[in-house]
Amino acid sequence: MIAGENAFDRDGAILVSREIDDLLLQVRGLVLVRPILSKRGATDHELDAHTSELERLRRLLADLIRGQRS
């Protein structure tokens, strides 16, 4: 093992962990906001855009967890 390589792996893991945490927070927020948008009369187009963003973040999160960073 090259000197410092283990530290790089740890730092990379920490960054990925933070990125996963951030994405989870965004996904949770979108999930919680959707019913509020609907109750407040959001248009179908607005709800579709919201859903598309939620799906995009879920795919990104799944890829990140699988180790397929974009």
N, CA, C and O atoms as CSV, one atom per row, in Angstrom:
chain,resi,resn,atom,element,x,y,z
A,1,MET,N,N,0.846,-1.177,0.000
A,1,MET,CA,C,0.000,0.000,0.000
A,1,MET,C,C,0.887,1.234,0.000
A,1,MET,O,O,1.892,1.288,0.709
A,2,ILE,N,N,0.514,2.217,-0.792
A,2,ILE,CA,C,1.247,3.471,-0.877
A,2,ILE,C,C,0.921,4.310,0.346
A,2,ILE,O,O,-0.220,4.332,0.808
A,3,ALA,N,N,1.928,5.002,0.867
A,3,ALA,CA,C,1.706,5.861,2.033
A,3,ALA,C,C,0.623,6.887,1.719
A,3,ALA,O,O,0.659,7.546,0.680
A,4,GLY,N,N,-0.334,7.014,2.625
A,4,GLY,CA,C,-1.404,7.983,2.440
A,4,GLY,C,C,-2.596,7.457,1.655
A,4,GLY,O,O,-3.642,8.106,1.614
A,5,GLU,N,N,-2.457,6.304,1.037
A,5,GLU,CA,C,-3.551,5.759,0.237
A,5,GLU,C,C,-4.770,5.467,1.099
A,5,GLU,O,O,-5.901,5.734,0.693
A,6,ASN,N,N,-4.543,4.919,2.286
A,6,ASN,CA,C,-5.642,4.604,3.188
A,6,ASN,C,C,-6.376,5.869,3.613
A,6,ASN,O,O,-7.602,5.866,3.725
A,7,ALA,N,N,-5.642,6.944,3.848
A,7,ALA,CA,C,-6.264,8.216,4.222
A,7,ALA,C,C,-7.134,8.720,3.080
A,7,ALA,O,O,-8.221,9.244,3.318
A,8,PHE,N,N,-6.672,8.568,1.846
A,8,PHE,CA,C,-7.463,8.991,0.688
A,8,PHE,C,C,-8.760,8.207,0.614
A,8,PHE,O,O,-9.819,8.774,0.346
A,9,ASP,N,N,-8.680,6.895,0.853
A,9,ASP,CA,C,-9.881,6.058,0.828
A,9,ASP,C,C,-10.870,6.495,1.898
A,9,ASP,O,O,-12.073,6.568,1.647
A,10,ARG,N,N,-10.358,6.787,3.097
A,10,ARG,CA,C,-11.225,7.242,4.193
A,10,ARG,C,C,-11.872,8.573,3.838
A,10,ARG,O,O,-13.074,8.755,4.031
A,11,ASP,N,N,-11.072,9.505,3.316
A,11,ASP,CA,C,-11.608,10.812,2.949
A,11,ASP,C,C,-12.653,10.679,1.846
A,11,ASP,O,O,-13.683,11.352,1.875
A,12,GLY,N,N,-12.389,9.823,0.891
A,12,GLY,CA,C,-13.350,9.593,-0.180
A,12,GLY,C,C,-14.640,9.003,0.363
A,12,GLY,O,O,-15.732,9.379,-0.062
A,13,ALA,N,N,-14.511,8.079,1.301
A,13,ALA,CA,C,-15.693,7.468,1.914
A,13,ALA,C,C,-16.487,8.508,2.696
A,13,ALA,O,O,-17.718,8.491,2.681
A,14,ILE,N,N,-15.797,9.401,3.369
A,14,ILE,CA,C,-16.470,10.456,4.128
A,14,ILE,C,C,-17.229,11.371,3.180
A,14,ILE,O,O,-18.373,11.740,3.449
A,15,LEU,N,N,-16.593,11.741,2.068
A,15,LEU,CA,C,-17.270,12.598,1.098
A,15,LEU,C,C,-18.500,11.925,0.511
A,15,LEU,O,O,-19.544,12.560,0.358
A,16,VAL,N,N,-18.387,10.652,0.185
A,16,VAL,CA,C,-19.529,9.915,-0.359
A,16,VAL,C,C,-20.628,9.819,0.700
A,16,VAL,O,O,-21.809,9.976,0.390
A,17,SER,N,N,-20.241,9.563,1.934
A,17,SER,CA,C,-21.211,9.478,3.017
A,17,SER,C,C,-21.964,10.795,3.178
A,17,SER,O,O,-23.181,10.795,3.364
A,18,ARG,N,N,-21.259,11.897,3.110
A,18,ARG,CA,C,-21.912,13.210,3.211
A,18,ARG,C,C,-22.824,13.461,2.019
A,18,ARG,O,O,-23.912,14.018,2.161
A,19,GLU,N,N,-22.368,13.046,0.847
A,19,GLU,CA,C,-23.191,13.226,-0.353
A,19,GLU,C,C,-24.474,12.393,-0.249
A,19,GLU,O,O,-25.550,12.846,-0.640
A,20,ILE,N,N,-24.350,11.186,0.275
A,20,ILE,CA,C,-25.529,10.337,0.480
A,20,ILE,C,C,-26.470,10.993,1.488
A,20,ILE,O,O,-27.681,11.043,1.270
A,21,ASP,N,N,-25.919,11.492,2.581
A,21,ASP,CA,C,-26.747,12.179,3.581
A,21,ASP,C,C,-27.482,13.368,2.973
A,21,ASP,O,O,-28.672,13.562,3.222
A,22,ASP,N,N,-26.773,14.160,2.178
A,22,ASP,CA,C,-27.390,15.328,1.539
A,22,ASP,C,C,-28.514,14.912,0.593
A,22,ASP,O,O,-29.584,15.519,0.582
A,23,LEU,N,N,-28.261,13.877,-0.197
A,23,LEU,CA,C,-29.289,13.405,-1.131
A,23,LEU,C,C,-30.499,12.845,-0.392
A,23,LEU,O,O,-31.639,13.078,-0.793
A,24,LEU,N,N,-30.251,12.106,0.689
A,24,LEU,CA,C,-31.360,11.579,1.478
A,24,LEU,C,C,-32.208,12.710,2.042
A,24,LEU,O,O,-33.436,12.624,2.053
A,25,LEU,N,N,-31.570,13.749,2.503
A,25,LEU,CA,C,-32.293,14.901,3.036
A,25,LEU,C,C,-33.140,15.566,1.951
A,25,LEU,O,O,-34.292,15.931,2.188
A,26,GLN,N,N,-32.562,15.718,0.769
A,26,GLN,CA,C,-33.316,16.312,-0.347
A,26,GLN,C,C,-34.511,15.447,-0.731
A,26,GLN,O,O,-35.609,15.959,-0.948
A,27,VAL,N,N,-34.297,14.134,-0.814
A,27,VAL,CA,C,-35.379,13.222,-1.187
A,27,VAL,C,C,-36.492,13.268,-0.143
A,27,VAL,O,O,-37.671,13.346,-0.487
A,28,ARG,N,N,-36.115,13.220,1.124
A,28,ARG,CA,C,-37.128,13.293,2.187
A,28,ARG,C,C,-37.925,14.582,2.095
A,28,ARG,O,O,-39.148,14.577,2.236
A,29,GLY,N,N,-37.234,15.675,1.862
A,29,GLY,CA,C,-37.911,16.960,1.741
A,29,GLY,C,C,-38.908,16.965,0.595
A,29,GLY,O,O,-40.034,17.440,0.746
A,30,LEU,N,N,-38.495,16.438,-0.546
A,30,LEU,CA,C,-39.400,16.389,-1.696
A,30,LEU,C,C,-40.618,15.508,-1.422
A,30,LEU,O,O,-41.738,15.839,-1.811
A,31,VAL,N,N,-40.386,14.394,-0.755
A,31,VAL,CA,C,-41.494,13.490,-0.423
A,31,VAL,C,C,-42.476,14.180,0.516
A,31,VAL,O,O,-43.689,14.056,0.348
A,32,LEU,N,N,-41.962,14.902,1.496
A,32,LEU,CA,C,-42.831,15.570,2.466
A,32,LEU,C,C,-43.568,16.771,1.873
A,32,LEU,O,O,-44.679,17.091,2.298
A,33,VAL,N,N,-42.959,17.429,0.904
A,33,VAL,CA,C,-43.550,18.637,0.332
A,33,VAL,C,C,-44.640,18.314,-0.695
A,33,VAL,O,O,-45.559,19.111,-0.887
A,34,ARG,N,N,-44.550,17.187,-1.338
A,34,ARG,CA,C,-45.502,16.868,-2.417
A,34,ARG,C,C,-46.966,16.994,-1.987
A,34,ARG,O,O,-47.737,17.651,-2.685
A,35,PRO,N,N,-47.383,16.388,-0.861
A,35,PRO,CA,C,-48.791,16.528,-0.478
A,35,PRO,C,C,-49.177,17.981,-0.170
A,35,PRO,O,O,-50.318,18.383,-0.399
A,36,ILE,N,N,-48.250,18.743,0.334
A,36,ILE,CA,C,-48.516,20.157,0.612
A,36,ILE,C,C,-48.751,20.905,-0.692
A,36,ILE,O,O,-49.669,21.719,-0.793
A,37,LEU,N,N,-47.922,20.626,-1.684
A,37,LEU,CA,C,-48.104,21.261,-2.996
A,37,LEU,C,C,-49.478,20.924,-3.571
A,37,LEU,O,O,-50.181,21.786,-4.098
A,38,SER,N,N,-49.833,19.671,-3.457
A,38,SER,CA,C,-51.121,19.234,-3.984
A,38,SER,C,C,-52.282,19.933,-3.278
A,38,SER,O,O,-53.218,20.401,-3.927
A,39,LYS,N,N,-52.218,20.000,-1.954
A,39,LYS,CA,C,-53.281,20.659,-1.183
A,39,LYS,C,C,-53.381,22.144,-1.508
A,39,LYS,O,O,-54.462,22.731,-1.440
A,40,ARG,N,N,-52.256,22.744,-1.858
A,40,ARG,CA,C,-52.245,24.178,-2.149
A,40,ARG,C,C,-52.573,24.487,-3.609
A,40,ARG,O,O,-52.486,25.635,-4.044
A,41,GLY,N,N,-52.946,23.468,-4.349
A,41,GLY,CA,C,-53.420,23.691,-5.708
A,41,GLY,C,C,-52.357,23.746,-6.783
A,41,GLY,O,O,-52.551,24.395,-7.811
A,42,ALA,N,N,-51.240,23.080,-6.566
A,42,ALA,CA,C,-50.205,23.029,-7.602
A,42,ALA,C,C,-50.785,22.387,-8.858
A,42,ALA,O,O,-51.611,21.477,-8.786
A,43,THR,N,N,-50.337,22.876,-9.999
A,43,THR,CA,C,-50.819,22.326,-11.269
A,43,THR,C,C,-50.224,20.933,-11.497
A,43,THR,O,O,-49.246,20.546,-10.858
A,44,ASP,N,N,-50.837,20.196,-12.420
A,44,ASP,CA,C,-50.295,18.877,-12.778
A,44,ASP,C,C,-48.862,19.009,-13.285
A,44,ASP,O,O,-48.008,18.175,-12.986
A,45,HIS,N,N,-48.610,20.059,-14.051
A,45,HIS,CA,C,-47.261,20.291,-14.571
A,45,HIS,C,C,-46.263,20.495,-13.420
A,45,HIS,O,O,-45.158,19.955,-13.460
A,46,GLU,N,N,-46.639,21.253,-12.422
A,46,GLU,CA,C,-45.756,21.482,-11.269
A,46,GLU,C,C,-45.521,20.196,-10.481
A,46,GLU,O,O,-44.402,19.916,-10.051
A,47,LEU,N,N,-46.579,19.426,-10.297
A,47,LEU,CA,C,-46.432,18.149,-9.591
A,47,LEU,C,C,-45.583,17.163,-10.395
A,47,LEU,O,O,-44.792,16.415,-9.821
A,48,ASP,N,N,-45.742,17.159,-11.714
A,48,ASP,CA,C,-44.922,16.301,-12.569
A,48,ASP,C,C,-43.442,16.696,-12.481
A,48,ASP,O,O,-42.569,15.831,-12.406
A,49,ALA,N,N,-43.169,17.992,-12.492
A,49,ALA,CA,C,-41.789,18.470,-12.378
A,49,ALA,C,C,-41.207,18.067,-11.025
A,49,ALA,O,O,-40.044,17.672,-10.937
A,50,HIS,N,N,-42.004,18.166,-9.989
A,50,HIS,CA,C,-41.585,17.775,-8.644
A,50,HIS,C,C,-41.258,16.278,-8.612
A,50,HIS,O,O,-40.233,15.866,-8.070
A,51,THR,N,N,-42.139,15.482,-9.197
A,51,THR,CA,C,-41.945,14.033,-9.248
A,51,THR,C,C,-40.702,13.674,-10.061
A,51,THR,O,O,-39.951,12.776,-9.679
A,52,SER,N,N,-40.482,14.359,-11.164
A,52,SER,CA,C,-39.302,14.109,-11.994
A,52,SER,C,C,-38.016,14.380,-11.218
A,52,SER,O,O,-37.054,13.618,-11.307
A,53,GLU,N,N,-38.009,15.460,-10.465
A,53,GLU,CA,C,-36.827,15.785,-9.657
A,53,GLU,C,C,-36.619,14.731,-8.576
A,53,GLU,O,O,-35.484,14.332,-8.314
A,54,LEU,N,N,-37.685,14.283,-7.957
A,54,LEU,CA,C,-37.593,13.239,-6.944
A,54,LEU,C,C,-37.024,11.958,-7.548
A,54,LEU,O,O,-36.151,11.327,-6.951
A,55,GLU,N,N,-37.505,11.575,-8.712
A,55,GLU,CA,C,-36.999,10.369,-9.377
A,55,GLU,C,C,-35.533,10.528,-9.758
A,55,GLU,O,O,-34.755,9.583,-9.627
A,56,ARG,N,N,-35.148,11.715,-10.230
A,56,ARG,CA,C,-33.750,11.960,-10.602
A,56,ARG,C,C,-32.839,11.807,-9.380
A,56,ARG,O,O,-31.781,11.182,-9.464
A,57,LEU,N,N,-33.252,12.376,-8.256
A,57,LEU,CA,C,-32.436,12.281,-7.041
A,57,LEU,C,C,-32.382,10.857,-6.515
A,57,LEU,O,O,-31.350,10.431,-5.997
A,58,ARG,N,N,-33.473,10.115,-6.639
A,58,ARG,CA,C,-33.469,8.707,-6.216
A,58,ARG,C,C,-32.501,7.885,-7.061
A,58,ARG,O,O,-31.777,7.039,-6.537
A,59,ARG,N,N,-32.491,8.134,-8.367
A,59,ARG,CA,C,-31.541,7.419,-9.243
A,59,ARG,C,C,-30.103,7.777,-8.878
A,59,ARG,O,O,-29.239,6.903,-8.798
A,60,LEU,N,N,-29.854,9.057,-8.660
A,60,LEU,CA,C,-28.522,9.510,-8.285
A,60,LEU,C,C,-28.087,8.864,-6.976
A,60,LEU,O,O,-26.949,8.412,-6.848
A,61,LEU,N,N,-28.987,8.823,-6.014
A,61,LEU,CA,C,-28.695,8.203,-4.728
A,61,LEU,C,C,-28.398,6.711,-4.895
A,61,LEU,O,O,-27.436,6.204,-4.319
A,62,ALA,N,N,-29.206,6.016,-5.670
A,62,ALA,CA,C,-28.984,4.589,-5.908
A,62,ALA,C,C,-27.634,4.357,-6.582
A,62,ALA,O,O,-26.904,3.441,-6.205
A,63,ASP,N,N,-27.300,5.173,-7.567
A,63,ASP,CA,C,-26.014,5.035,-8.253
A,63,ASP,C,C,-24.861,5.280,-7.286
A,63,ASP,O,O,-23.862,4.562,-7.308
A,64,LEU,N,N,-24.999,6.272,-6.458
A,64,LEU,CA,C,-23.944,6.605,-5.491
A,64,LEU,C,C,-23.747,5.467,-4.501
A,64,LEU,O,O,-22.614,5.114,-4.175
A,65,ILE,N,N,-24.833,4.898,-4.027
A,65,ILE,CA,C,-24.745,3.781,-3.084
A,65,ILE,C,C,-24.100,2.565,-3.738
A,65,ILE,O,O,-23.354,1.830,-3.091
A,66,ARG,N,N,-24.389,2.352,-5.030
A,66,ARG,CA,C,-23.778,1.238,-5.768
A,66,ARG,C,C,-22.336,1.504,-6.139
A,66,ARG,O,O,-21.644,0.616,-6.638
A,67,GLY,N,N,-21.874,2.734,-5.897
A,67,GLY,CA,C,-20.493,3.069,-6.207
A,67,GLY,C,C,-20.297,3.605,-7.602
A,67,GLY,O,O,-19.167,3.654,-8.090
A,68,GLN,N,N,-21.370,4.008,-8.259
A,68,GLN,CA,C,-21.301,4.535,-9.624
A,68,GLN,C,C,-21.441,6.036,-9.596
A,68,GLN,O,O,-22.480,6.581,-9.968
A,69,ARG,N,N,-20.388,6.706,-9.151
A,69,ARG,CA,C,-20.421,8.174,-9.063
A,69,ARG,C,C,-20.532,8.778,-10.452
A,69,ARG,O,O,-19.936,8.293,-11.414
A,70,SER,N,N,-21.309,9.845,-10.530
A,70,SER,CA,C,-21.471,10.505,-11.842
A,70,SER,C,C,-20.531,11.664,-11.980
A,70,SER,O,O,-20.526,12.335,-13.012
